[in-house]
Amino acid sequence: MSAGRWAVRPAVWERDDEALRLIRFAVFVVEQHVPEELEWDGIDAACEHAIAEDEAGSPIGVGRLLPDGHIGRMAVLREWRGCGVGGAILERLVALARERGHAVARLNAQTRDAVLRIPRVRRGRRRVRRGRHSAPRDGTRAALNLRNGVRTAFRG
């Protein structure tokens, strides 16, 4: 998947951990002040990853798919936000979840806008259901049904 000056590719933790760590450290630990011990949860080797790189091959964004179908740890360097990088990473991870046979892909996001950018499976009328369910107070959860394309967003 590519668009202009960057491309998204699958990443493997054992091979790409340095690049994946670089982006997540810059965004989560430095920029968002997430304690480093919370960022490294020890499950990255069991996850599938996507990485966006600029035309020089430098990492600019990352995300991961957990074995249970959750999508998380999505991070894009500040200077690359608004260029479609995060959306392309998300699309790759949703496609990967579908390839792995997940009926639903779940996303925890810090903003509702990120959730509403989740791609739908089928075209047509926009179908978004919203409800009030328990979620992190500073974030939003969403689910994308990979069979019928319905997105559900839950705000805390």
Chimera marker file (.cmm) of the C-alpha trace (Angstrom):
<marker_set name="trace">
<marker id="1" x="0.000" y="0.000" z="0.000" r="1" g="1" b="0" radius="0.5"/>
<marker id="2" x="1.534" y="3.317" z="-0.930" r="1" g="1" b="0" radius="0.5"/>
<marker id="3" x="0.531" y="6.897" z="-1.553" r="1" g="1" b="0" radius="0.5"/>
<marker id="4" x="3.015" y="9.517" z="-2.578" r="1" g="1" b="0" radius="0.5"/>
<marker id="5" x="6.067" y="9.722" z="-0.399" r="1" g="1" b="0" radius="0.5"/>
<marker id="6" x="5.460" y="6.820" z="1.989" r="1" g="1" b="0" radius="0.5"/>
<marker id="7" x="4.356" y="3.196" z="2.053" r="1" g="1" b="0" radius="0.5"/>
<marker id="8" x="2.898" y="0.741" z="4.574" r="1" g="1" b="0" radius="0.5"/>
<marker id="9" x="4.276" y="-2.771" z="4.851" r="1" g="1" b="0" radius="0.5"/>
<marker id="10" x="3.915" y="-5.724" z="7.228" r="1" g="1" b="0" radius="0.5"/>
<marker id="11" x="6.502" y="-5.747" z="9.998" r="1" g="1" b="0" radius="0.5"/>
<marker id="12" x="7.833" y="-8.599" z="12.100" r="1" g="1" b="0" radius="0.5"/>
<marker id="13" x="8.790" y="-7.818" z="15.703" r="1" g="1" b="0" radius="0.5"/>
<marker id="14" x="11.971" y="-9.904" z="15.640" r="1" g="1" b="0" radius="0.5"/>
<marker id="15" x="13.228" y="-8.095" z="12.525" r="1" g="1" b="0" radius="0.5"/>
<marker id="16" x="11.688" y="-4.623" z="12.901" r="1" g="1" b="0" radius="0.5"/>
<marker id="17" x="11.560" y="-4.113" z="16.675" r="1" g="1" b="0" radius="0.5"/>
<marker id="18" x="14.016" y="-1.210" z="16.616" r="1" g="1" b="0" radius="0.5"/>
<marker id="19" x="11.910" y="0.811" z="14.161" r="1" g="1" b="0" radius="0.5"/>
<marker id="20" x="8.638" y="-0.128" z="15.891" r="1" g="1" b="0" radius="0.5"/>
<marker id="21" x="10.056" y="0.869" z="19.283" r="1" g="1" b="0" radius="0.5"/>
<marker id="22" x="11.431" y="4.145" z="17.920" r="1" g="1" b="0" radius="0.5"/>
<marker id="23" x="8.030" y="5.389" z="16.768" r="1" g="1" b="0" radius="0.5"/>
<marker id="24" x="6.108" y="4.184" z="19.812" r="1" g="1" b="0" radius="0.5"/>
<marker id="25" x="8.654" y="5.674" z="22.199" r="1" g="1" b="0" radius="0.5"/>
<marker id="26" x="8.565" y="9.044" z="20.406" r="1" g="1" b="0" radius="0.5"/>
<marker id="27" x="4.762" y="9.237" z="20.310" r="1" g="1" b="0" radius="0.5"/>
<marker id="28" x="3.611" y="7.493" z="23.484" r="1" g="1" b="0" radius="0.5"/>
<marker id="29" x="6.440" y="7.965" z="25.977" r="1" g="1" b="0" radius="0.5"/>
<marker id="30" x="7.918" y="11.326" z="24.918" r="1" g="1" b="0" radius="0.5"/>
<marker id="31" x="4.938" y="13.141" z="23.402" r="1" g="1" b="0" radius="0.5"/>
<marker id="32" x="2.028" y="11.677" z="25.382" r="1" g="1" b="0" radius="0.5"/>
<marker id="33" x="3.918" y="10.969" z="28.630" r="1" g="1" b="0" radius="0.5"/>
<marker id="34" x="2.873" y="7.324" z="28.876" r="1" g="1" b="0" radius="0.5"/>
<marker id="35" x="5.097" y="5.637" z="31.480" r="1" g="1" b="0" radius="0.5"/>
<marker id="36" x="7.608" y="3.504" z="29.613" r="1" g="1" b="0" radius="0.5"/>
<marker id="37" x="6.833" y="0.445" z="31.738" r="1" g="1" b="0" radius="0.5"/>
<marker id="38" x="3.203" y="0.605" z="30.517" r="1" g="1" b="0" radius="0.5"/>
<marker id="39" x="4.185" y="0.894" z="26.866" r="1" g="1" b="0" radius="0.5"/>
<marker id="40" x="6.209" y="-2.317" z="26.717" r="1" g="1" b="0" radius="0.5"/>
<marker id="41" x="3.671" y="-4.954" z="27.709" r="1" g="1" b="0" radius="0.5"/>
<marker id="42" x="5.647" y="-7.995" z="26.565" r="1" g="1" b="0" radius="0.5"/>
<marker id="43" x="3.175" y="-9.206" z="23.925" r="1" g="1" b="0" radius="0.5"/>
<marker id="44" x="4.651" y="-7.605" z="20.809" r="1" g="1" b="0" radius="0.5"/>
<marker id="45" x="6.324" y="-10.831" z="19.642" r="1" g="1" b="0" radius="0.5"/>
<marker id="46" x="2.885" y="-12.512" z="19.549" r="1" g="1" b="0" radius="0.5"/>
<marker id="47" x="1.344" y="-9.656" z="17.525" r="1" g="1" b="0" radius="0.5"/>
<marker id="48" x="1.368" y="-8.813" z="13.848" r="1" g="1" b="0" radius="0.5"/>
<marker id="49" x="2.604" y="-5.326" z="13.010" r="1" g="1" b="0" radius="0.5"/>
<marker id="50" x="2.367" y="-2.769" z="10.231" r="1" g="1" b="0" radius="0.5"/>
<marker id="51" x="4.892" y="-0.010" z="9.665" r="1" g="1" b="0" radius="0.5"/>
<marker id="52" x="4.778" y="3.069" z="7.470" r="1" g="1" b="0" radius="0.5"/>
<marker id="53" x="8.066" y="4.293" z="6.051" r="1" g="1" b="0" radius="0.5"/>
<marker id="54" x="8.992" y="7.393" z="4.097" r="1" g="1" b="0" radius="0.5"/>
<marker id="55" x="10.687" y="7.107" z="0.705" r="1" g="1" b="0" radius="0.5"/>
<marker id="56" x="14.092" y="6.912" z="2.414" r="1" g="1" b="0" radius="0.5"/>
<marker id="57" x="12.937" y="3.867" z="4.415" r="1" g="1" b="0" radius="0.5"/>
<marker id="58" x="12.690" y="5.715" z="7.743" r="1" g="1" b="0" radius="0.5"/>
<marker id="59" x="9.781" y="4.673" z="9.985" r="1" g="1" b="0" radius="0.5"/>
<marker id="60" x="6.996" y="7.246" z="10.340" r="1" g="1" b="0" radius="0.5"/>
<marker id="61" x="4.094" y="5.243" z="11.803" r="1" g="1" b="0" radius="0.5"/>
<marker id="62" x="3.225" y="1.861" z="13.316" r="1" g="1" b="0" radius="0.5"/>
<marker id="63" x="0.355" y="-0.264" z="14.573" r="1" g="1" b="0" radius="0.5"/>
<marker id="64" x="-0.250" y="-3.812" z="15.747" r="1" g="1" b="0" radius="0.5"/>
<marker id="65" x="-2.884" y="-6.537" z="15.616" r="1" g="1" b="0" radius="0.5"/>
<marker id="66" x="-3.185" y="-8.743" z="18.684" r="1" g="1" b="0" radius="0.5"/>
<marker id="67" x="-3.992" y="-12.442" z="18.302" r="1" g="1" b="0" radius="0.5"/>
<marker id="68" x="-7.569" y="-11.784" z="19.545" r="1" g="1" b="0" radius="0.5"/>
<marker id="69" x="-8.305" y="-9.198" z="16.823" r="1" g="1" b="0" radius="0.5"/>
<marker id="70" x="-7.653" y="-6.016" z="18.811" r="1" g="1" b="0" radius="0.5"/>
<marker id="71" x="-5.844" y="-3.265" z="16.933" r="1" g="1" b="0" radius="0.5"/>
<marker id="72" x="-3.668" y="-1.002" z="18.997" r="1" g="1" b="0" radius="0.5"/>
<marker id="73" x="-0.410" y="0.814" z="19.617" r="1" g="1" b="0" radius="0.5"/>
<marker id="74" x="-1.082" y="2.929" z="16.530" r="1" g="1" b="0" radius="0.5"/>
<marker id="75" x="1.305" y="5.858" z="16.400" r="1" g="1" b="0" radius="0.5"/>
<marker id="76" x="2.316" y="8.326" z="13.690" r="1" g="1" b="0" radius="0.5"/>
<marker id="77" x="5.066" y="10.904" z="14.026" r="1" g="1" b="0" radius="0.5"/>
<marker id="78" x="3.630" y="14.393" z="14.475" r="1" g="1" b="0" radius="0.5"/>
<marker id="79" x="4.988" y="15.752" z="11.184" r="1" g="1" b="0" radius="0.5"/>
<marker id="80" x="3.272" y="12.960" z="9.239" r="1" g="1" b="0" radius="0.5"/>
<marker id="81" x="-0.183" y="13.319" z="10.808" r="1" g="1" b="0" radius="0.5"/>
<marker id="82" x="-2.932" y="14.476" z="8.494" r="1" g="1" b="0" radius="0.5"/>
<marker id="83" x="-1.277" y="12.783" z="5.489" r="1" g="1" b="0" radius="0.5"/>
<marker id="84" x="-3.301" y="9.571" z="5.606" r="1" g="1" b="0" radius="0.5"/>
<marker id="85" x="-0.549" y="7.510" z="7.238" r="1" g="1" b="0" radius="0.5"/>
<marker id="86" x="-2.622" y="6.419" z="10.250" r="1" g="1" b="0" radius="0.5"/>
<marker id="87" x="-5.601" y="5.551" z="8.074" r="1" g="1" b="0" radius="0.5"/>
<marker id="88" x="-3.435" y="3.430" z="5.780" r="1" g="1" b="0" radius="0.5"/>
<marker id="89" x="-1.931" y="1.579" z="8.752" r="1" g="1" b="0" radius="0.5"/>
<marker id="90" x="-5.425" y="0.993" z="10.137" r="1" g="1" b="0" radius="0.5"/>
<marker id="91" x="-6.686" y="-0.287" z="6.780" r="1" g="1" b="0" radius="0.5"/>
<marker id="92" x="-3.752" y="-2.708" z="6.580" r="1" g="1" b="0" radius="0.5"/>
<marker id="93" x="-4.432" y="-4.020" z="10.089" r="1" g="1" b="0" radius="0.5"/>
<marker id="94" x="-8.173" y="-4.408" z="9.418" r="1" g="1" b="0" radius="0.5"/>
<marker id="95" x="-7.357" y="-6.346" z="6.229" r="1" g="1" b="0" radius="0.5"/>
<marker id="96" x="-4.951" y="-8.501" z="8.216" r="1" g="1" b="0" radius="0.5"/>
<marker id="97" x="-7.622" y="-9.185" z="10.858" r="1" g="1" b="0" radius="0.5"/>
<marker id="98" x="-9.988" y="-10.265" z="8.092" r="1" g="1" b="0" radius="0.5"/>
<marker id="99" x="-7.290" y="-12.512" z="6.559" r="1" g="1" b="0" radius="0.5"/>
<marker id="100" x="-6.778" y="-14.130" z="9.979" r="1" g="1" b="0" radius="0.5"/>
<marker id="101" x="-10.459" y="-15.005" z="10.173" r="1" g="1" b="0" radius="0.5"/>
<marker id="102" x="-11.563" y="-12.516" z="12.836" r="1" g="1" b="0" radius="0.5"/>
<marker id="103" x="-15.268" y="-11.678" z="12.678" r="1" g="1" b="0" radius="0.5"/>
<marker id="104" x="-14.677" y="-8.363" z="14.454" r="1" g="1" b="0" radius="0.5"/>
<marker id="105" x="-11.700" y="-6.001" z="14.642" r="1" g="1" b="0" radius="0.5"/>
<marker id="106" x="-11.572" y="-3.897" z="17.818" r="1" g="1" b="0" radius="0.5"/>
<marker id="107" x="-9.769" y="-0.615" z="18.292" r="1" g="1" b="0" radius="0.5"/>
<marker id="108" x="-8.998" y="1.426" z="21.372" r="1" g="1" b="0" radius="0.5"/>
<marker id="109" x="-8.323" y="5.017" z="20.409" r="1" g="1" b="0" radius="0.5"/>
<marker id="110" x="-7.666" y="8.230" z="22.255" r="1" g="1" b="0" radius="0.5"/>
<marker id="111" x="-9.993" y="10.245" z="20.056" r="1" g="1" b="0" radius="0.5"/>
<marker id="112" x="-13.419" y="9.618" z="18.572" r="1" g="1" b="0" radius="0.5"/>
<marker id="113" x="-12.178" y="10.931" z="15.203" r="1" g="1" b="0" radius="0.5"/>
<marker id="114" x="-9.784" y="7.999" z="14.941" r="1" g="1" b="0" radius="0.5"/>
<marker id="115" x="-12.660" y="5.587" z="15.455" r="1" g="1" b="0" radius="0.5"/>
<marker id="116" x="-14.824" y="7.201" z="12.791" r="1" g="1" b="0" radius="0.5"/>
<marker id="117" x="-11.997" y="6.724" z="10.279" r="1" g="1" b="0" radius="0.5"/>
<marker id="118" x="-12.259" y="2.933" z="10.557" r="1" g="1" b="0" radius="0.5"/>
<marker id="119" x="-12.826" y="1.670" z="7.034" r="1" g="1" b="0" radius="0.5"/>
<marker id="120" x="-16.074" y="-0.131" z="6.258" r="1" g="1" b="0" radius="0.5"/>
<marker id="121" x="-16.180" y="-3.528" z="4.626" r="1" g="1" b="0" radius="0.5"/>
<marker id="122" x="-18.903" y="-2.660" z="2.149" r="1" g="1" b="0" radius="0.5"/>
<marker id="123" x="-19.853" y="0.496" z="0.335" r="1" g="1" b="0" radius="0.5"/>
<marker id="124" x="-23.162" y="2.250" z="0.645" r="1" g="1" b="0" radius="0.5"/>
<marker id="125" x="-24.962" y="4.093" z="3.378" r="1" g="1" b="0" radius="0.5"/>
<marker id="126" x="-22.821" y="5.054" z="6.332" r="1" g="1" b="0" radius="0.5"/>
<marker id="127" x="-23.751" y="2.789" z="9.199" r="1" g="1" b="0" radius="0.5"/>
<marker id="128" x="-22.425" y="3.861" z="12.565" r="1" g="1" b="0" radius="0.5"/>
<marker id="129" x="-24.095" y="2.917" z="15.806" r="1" g="1" b="0" radius="0.5"/>
<marker id="130" x="-23.162" y="4.808" z="18.925" r="1" g="1" b="0" radius="0.5"/>
<marker id="131" x="-23.850" y="3.771" z="22.477" r="1" g="1" b="0" radius="0.5"/>
<marker id="132" x="-22.793" y="4.509" z="26.009" r="1" g="1" b="0" radius="0.5"/>
<marker id="133" x="-20.758" y="1.668" z="27.388" r="1" g="1" b="0" radius="0.5"/>
<marker id="134" x="-17.818" y="1.492" z="29.714" r="1" g="1" b="0" radius="0.5"/>
<marker id="135" x="-14.598" y="2.659" z="28.064" r="1" g="1" b="0" radius="0.5"/>
<marker id="136" x="-11.450" y="4.433" z="29.143" r="1" g="1" b="0" radius="0.5"/>
<marker id="137" x="-12.426" y="7.925" z="30.273" r="1" g="1" b="0" radius="0.5"/>
<marker id="138" x="-9.852" y="9.529" z="27.997" r="1" g="1" b="0" radius="0.5"/>
<marker id="139" x="-10.551" y="7.315" z="25.001" r="1" g="1" b="0" radius="0.5"/>
<marker id="140" x="-12.981" y="5.652" z="22.702" r="1" g="1" b="0" radius="0.5"/>
<marker id="141" x="-13.487" y="2.025" z="21.782" r="1" g="1" b="0" radius="0.5"/>
<marker id="142" x="-14.788" y="0.789" z="18.482" r="1" g="1" b="0" radius="0.5"/>
<marker id="143" x="-15.616" y="-2.457" z="16.776" r="1" g="1" b="0" radius="0.5"/>
<marker id="144" x="-15.834" y="-3.167" z="13.063" r="1" g="1" b="0" radius="0.5"/>
<marker id="145" x="-17.865" y="-6.198" z="12.112" r="1" g="1" b="0" radius="0.5"/>
<marker id="146" x="-15.753" y="-7.688" z="9.304" r="1" g="1" b="0" radius="0.5"/>
<marker id="147" x="-18.730" y="-9.546" z="7.846" r="1" g="1" b="0" radius="0.5"/>
<marker id="148" x="-21.299" y="-6.775" z="7.450" r="1" g="1" b="0" radius="0.5"/>
<marker id="149" x="-19.211" y="-3.605" z="7.732" r="1" g="1" b="0" radius="0.5"/>
<marker id="150" x="-21.073" y="-2.111" z="10.707" r="1" g="1" b="0" radius="0.5"/>
<marker id="151" x="-18.917" y="0.149" z="12.861" r="1" g="1" b="0" radius="0.5"/>
<marker id="152" x="-19.866" y="0.625" z="16.487" r="1" g="1" b="0" radius="0.5"/>
<marker id="153" x="-18.290" y="3.401" z="18.544" r="1" g="1" b="0" radius="0.5"/>
<marker id="154" x="-18.479" y="3.518" z="22.329" r="1" g="1" b="0" radius="0.5"/>
<marker id="155" x="-17.503" y="6.624" z="24.266" r="1" g="1" b="0" radius="0.5"/>
<marker id="156" x="-16.572" y="6.633" z="27.904" r="1" g="1" b="0" radius="0.5"/>
<link id1="1" id2="2" r="1" g="1" b="0" radius="0.2"/>
<link id1="2" id2="3" r="1" g="1" b="0" radius="0.2"/>
<link id1="3" id2="4" r="1" g="1" b="0" radius="0.2"/>
<link id1="4" id2="5" r="1" g="1" b="0" radius="0.2"/>
<link id1="5" id2="6" r="1" g="1" b="0" radius="0.2"/>
<link id1="6" id2="7" r="1" g="1" b="0" radius="0.2"/>
<link id1="7" id2="8" r="1" g="1" b="0" radius="0.2"/>
<link id1="8" id2="9" r="1" g="1" b="0" radius="0.2"/>
<link id1="9" id2="10" r="1" g="1" b="0" radius="0.2"/>
<link id1="10" id2="11" r="1" g="1" b="0" radius="0.2"/>
<link id1="11" id2="12" r="1" g="1" b="0" radius="0.2"/>
<link id1="12" id2="13" r="1" g="1" b="0" radius="0.2"/>
<link id1="13" id2="14" r="1" g="1" b="0" radius="0.2"/>
<link id1="14" id2="15" r="1" g="1" b="0" radius="0.2"/>
<link id1="15" id2="16" r="1" g="1" b="0" radius="0.2"/>
<link id1="16" id2="17" r="1" g="1" b="0" radius="0.2"/>
<link id1="17" id2="18" r="1" g="1" b="0" radius="0.2"/>
<link id1="18" id2="19" r="1" g="1" b="0" radius="0.2"/>
<link id1="19" id2="20" r="1" g="1" b="0" radius="0.2"/>
<link id1="20" id2="21" r="1" g="1" b="0" radius="0.2"/>
<link id1="21" id2="22" r="1" g="1" b="0" radius="0.2"/>
<link id1="22" id2="23" r="1" g="1" b="0" radius="0.2"/>
<link id1="23" id2="24" r="1" g="1" b="0" radius="0.2"/>
<link id1="24" id2="25" r="1" g="1" b="0" radius="0.2"/>
<link id1="25" id2="26" r="1" g="1" b="0" radius="0.2"/>
<link id1="26" id2="27" r="1" g="1" b="0" radius="0.2"/>
<link id1="27" id2="28" r="1" g="1" b="0" radius="0.2"/>
<link id1="28" id2="29" r="1" g="1" b="0" radius="0.2"/>
<link id1="29" id2="30" r="1" g="1" b="0" radius="0.2"/>
<link id1="30" id2="31" r="1" g="1" b="0" radius="0.2"/>
<link id1="31" id2="32" r="1" g="1" b="0" radius="0.2"/>
<link id1="32" id2="33" r="1" g="1" b="0" radius="0.2"/>
<link id1="33" id2="34" r="1" g="1" b="0" radius="0.2"/>
<link id1="34" id2="35" r="1" g="1" b="0" radius="0.2"/>
<link id1="35" id2="36" r="1" g="1" b="0" radius="0.2"/>
<link id1="36" id2="37" r="1" g="1" b="0" radius="0.2"/>
<link id1="37" id2="38" r="1" g="1" b="0" radius="0.2"/>
<link id1="38" id2="39" r="1" g="1" b="0" radius="0.2"/>
<link id1="39" id2="40" r="1" g="1" b="0" radius="0.2"/>
<link id1="40" id2="41" r="1" g="1" b="0" radius="0.2"/>
<link id1="41" id2="42" r="1" g="1" b="0" radius="0.2"/>
<link id1="42" id2="43" r="1" g="1" b="0" radius="0.2"/>
<link id1="43" id2="44" r="1" g="1" b="0" radius="0.2"/>
<link id1="44" id2="45" r="1" g="1" b="0" radius="0.2"/>
<link id1="45" id2="46" r="1" g="1" b="0" radius="0.2"/>
<link id1="46" id2="47" r="1" g="1" b="0" radius="0.2"/>
<link id1="47" id2="48" r="1" g="1" b="0" radius="0.2"/>
<link id1="48" id2="49" r="1" g="1" b="0" radius="0.2"/>
<link id1="49" id2="50" r="1" g="1" b="0" radius="0.2"/>
<link id1="50" id2="51" r="1" g="1" b="0" radius="0.2"/>
<link id1="51" id2="52" r="1" g="1" b="0" radius="0.2"/>
<link id1="52" id2="53" r="1" g="1" b="0" radius="0.2"/>
<link id1="53" id2="54" r="1" g="1" b="0" radius="0.2"/>
<link id1="54" id2="55" r="1" g="1" b="0" radius="0.2"/>
<link id1="55" id2="56" r="1" g="1" b="0" radius="0.2"/>
<link id1="56" id2="57" r="1" g="1" b="0" radius="0.2"/>
<link id1="57" id2="58" r="1" g="1" b="0" radius="0.2"/>
<link id1="58" id2="59" r="1" g="1" b="0" radius="0.2"/>
<link id1="59" id2="60" r="1" g="1" b="0" radius="0.2"/>
<link id1="60" id2="61" r="1" g="1" b="0" radius="0.2"/>
<link id1="61" id2="62" r="1" g="1" b="0" radius="0.2"/>
<link id1="62" id2="63" r="1" g="1" b="0" radius="0.2"/>
<link id1="63" id2="64" r="1" g="1" b="0" radius="0.2"/>
<link id1="64" id2="65" r="1" g="1" b="0" radius="0.2"/>
<link id1="65" id2="66" r="1" g="1" b="0" radius="0.2"/>
<link id1="66" id2="67" r="1" g="1" b="0" radius="0.2"/>
<link id1="67" id2="68" r="1" g="1" b="0" radius="0.2"/>
<link id1="68" id2="69" r="1" g="1" b="0" radius="0.2"/>
<link id1="69" id2="70" r="1" g="1" b="0" radius="0.2"/>
<link id1="70" id2="71" r="1" g="1" b="0" radius="0.2"/>
<link id1="71" id2="72" r="1" g="1" b="0" radius="0.2"/>
<link id1="72" id2="73" r="1" g="1" b="0" radius="0.2"/>
<link id1="73" id2="74" r="1" g="1" b="0" radius="0.2"/>
<link id1="74" id2="75" r="1" g="1" b="0" radius="0.2"/>
<link id1="75" id2="76" r="1" g="1" b="0" radius="0.2"/>
<link id1="76" id2="77" r="1" g="1" b="0" radius="0.2"/>
<link id1="77" id2="78" r="1" g="1" b="0" radius="0.2"/>
<link id1="78" id2="79" r="1" g="1" b="0" radius="0.2"/>
<link id1="79" id2="80" r="1" g="1" b="0" radius="0.2"/>
<link id1="80" id2="81" r="1" g="1" b="0" radius="0.2"/>
<link id1="81" id2="82" r="1" g="1" b="0" radius="0.2"/>
<link id1="82" id2="83" r="1" g="1" b="0" radius="0.2"/>
<link id1="83" id2="84" r="1" g="1" b="0" radius="0.2"/>
<link id1="84" id2="85" r="1" g="1" b="0" radius="0.2"/>
<link id1="85" id2="86" r="1" g="1" b="0" radius="0.2"/>
<link id1="86" id2="87" r="1" g="1" b="0" radius="0.2"/>
<link id1="87" id2="88" r="1" g="1" b="0" radius="0.2"/>
<link id1="88" id2="89" r="1" g="1" b="0" radius="0.2"/>
<link id1="89" id2="90" r="1" g="1" b="0" radius="0.2"/>
<link id1="90" id2="91" r="1" g="1" b="0" radius="0.2"/>
<link id1="91" id2="92" r="1" g="1" b="0" radius="0.2"/>
<link id1="92" id2="93" r="1" g="1" b="0" radius="0.2"/>
<link id1="93" id2="94" r="1" g="1" b="0" radius="0.2"/>
<link id1="94" id2="95" r="1" g="1" b="0" radius="0.2"/>
<link id1="95" id2="96" r="1" g="1" b="0" radius="0.2"/>
<link id1="96" id2="97" r="1" g="1" b="0" radius="0.2"/>
<link id1="97" id2="98" r="1" g="1" b="0" radius="0.2"/>
<link id1="98" id2="99" r="1" g="1" b="0" radius="0.2"/>
<link id1="99" id2="100" r="1" g="1" b="0" radius="0.2"/>
<link id1="100" id2="101" r="1" g="1" b="0" radius="0.2"/>
<link id1="101" id2="102" r="1" g="1" b="0" radius="0.2"/>
<link id1="102" id2="103" r="1" g="1" b="0" radius="0.2"/>
<link id1="103" id2="104" r="1" g="1" b="0" radius="0.2"/>
<link id1="104" id2="105" r="1" g="1" b="0" radius="0.2"/>
<link id1="105" id2="106" r="1" g="1" b="0" radius="0.2"/>
<link id1="106" id2="107" r="1" g="1" b="0" radius="0.2"/>
<link id1="107" id2="108" r="1" g="1" b="0" radius="0.2"/>
<link id1="108" id2="109" r="1" g="1" b="0" radius="0.2"/>
<link id1="109" id2="110" r="1" g="1" b="0" radius="0.2"/>
<link id1="110" id2="111" r="1" g="1" b="0" radius="0.2"/>
<link id1="111" id2="112" r="1" g="1" b="0" radius="0.2"/>
<link id1="112" id2="113" r="1" g="1" b="0" radius="0.2"/>
<link id1="113" id2="114" r="1" g="1" b="0" radius="0.2"/>
<link id1="114" id2="115" r="1" g="1" b="0" radius="0.2"/>
<link id1="115" id2="116" r="1" g="1" b="0" radius="0.2"/>
<link id1="116" id2="117" r="1" g="1" b="0" radius="0.2"/>
<link id1="117" id2="118" r="1" g="1" b="0" radius="0.2"/>
<link id1="118" id2="119" r="1" g="1" b="0" radius="0.2"/>
<link id1="119" id2="120" r="1" g="1" b="0" radius="0.2"/>
<link id1="120" id2="121" r="1" g="1" b="0" radius="0.2"/>
<link id1="121" id2="122" r="1" g="1" b="0" radius="0.2"/>
<link id1="122" id2="123" r="1" g="1" b="0" radius="0.2"/>
<link id1="123" id2="124" r="1" g="1" b="0" radius="0.2"/>
<link id1="124" id2="125" r="1" g="1" b="0" radius="0.2"/>
<link id1="125" id2="126" r="1" g="1" b="0" radius="0.2"/>
<link id1="126" id2="127" r="1" g="1" b="0" radius="0.2"/>
<link id1="127" id2="128" r="1" g="1" b="0" radius="0.2"/>
<link id1="128" id2="129" r="1" g="1" b="0" radius="0.2"/>
<link id1="129" id2="130" r="1" g="1" b="0" radius="0.2"/>
<link id1="130" id2="131" r="1" g="1" b="0" radius="0.2"/>
<link id1="131" id2="132" r="1" g="1" b="0" radius="0.2"/>
<link id1="132" id2="133" r="1" g="1" b="0" radius="0.2"/>
<link id1="133" id2="134" r="1" g="1" b="0" radius="0.2"/>
<link id1="134" id2="135" r="1" g="1" b="0" radius="0.2"/>
<link id1="135" id2="136" r="1" g="1" b="0" radius="0.2"/>
<link id1="136" id2="137" r="1" g="1" b="0" radius="0.2"/>
<link id1="137" id2="138" r="1" g="1" b="0" radius="0.2"/>
<link id1="138" id2="139" r="1" g="1" b="0" radius="0.2"/>
<link id1="139" id2="140" r="1" g="1" b="0" radius="0.2"/>
<link id1="140" id2="141" r="1" g="1" b="0" radius="0.2"/>
<link id1="141" id2="142" r="1" g="1" b="0" radius="0.2"/>
<link id1="142" id2="143" r="1" g="1" b="0" radius="0.2"/>
<link id1="143" id2="144" r="1" g="1" b="0" radius="0.2"/>
<link id1="144" id2="145" r="1" g="1" b="0" radius="0.2"/>
<link id1="145" id2="146" r="1" g="1" b="0" radius="0.2"/>
<link id1="146" id2="147" r="1" g="1" b="0" radius="0.2"/>
<link id1="147" id2="148" r="1" g="1" b="0" radius="0.2"/>
<link id1="148" id2="149" r="1" g="1" b="0" radius="0.2"/>
<link id1="149" id2="150" r="1" g="1" b="0" radius="0.2"/>
<link id1="150" id2="151" r="1" g="1" b="0" radius="0.2"/>
<link id1="151" id2="152" r="1" g="1" b="0" radius="0.2"/>
<link id1="152" id2="153" r="1" g="1" b="0" radius="0.2"/>
<link id1="153" id2="154" r="1" g="1" b="0" radius="0.2"/>
<link id1="154" id2="155" r="1" g="1" b="0" radius="0.2"/>
<link id1="155" id2="156" r="1" g="1" b="0" radius="0.2"/>
</marker_set>
